[in-house]
């Protein structure tokens, strides 16, 4: 198989292309690689990974904010929100690499801002949420950490 054949295979059967690319890499047959599509796929993989971990962190923040600040709904929803937080943290813990952890830490401010927009919409802008993230990065990832404000009132 030549690089040209591999490029054509990518256009018709991406899975077969991937399997063959893996085999070429394992065999150290680098001169046959379709580098253009390989780079494209690796870049897309990186984007997907970043999007996935960002989504989990966003959900953790959203549910922590609801749990801590939306006191009108807390009694009915606290157990559900805690369960969701735990599940998102657990999943994030399974997939987080050092590189992805660094990415999240570097982008925490923008992830928080998007989370804040979501909870403001969900609560109809009736709750005053902090403009800056009130949680440390370690708290956000800690499976067993929850804010201690359950006795507060509106």
Secondary structure, 3 states (H helix, E strand, C coil): CCHHHHHHHHHHCHHHHHHHHHHHHHCCCHHHCCHHHHHHHHHHHHHHHHHHHHHHHHHHHHHHHHHHHCHHHHHHHHHHHHHHHHHHHHHHHHHCCHHHHHHHHHCHHHHHHHHHHHHHHHCCCCCCCCCCCCCCHHHHHCCCCCCCCCCCCC
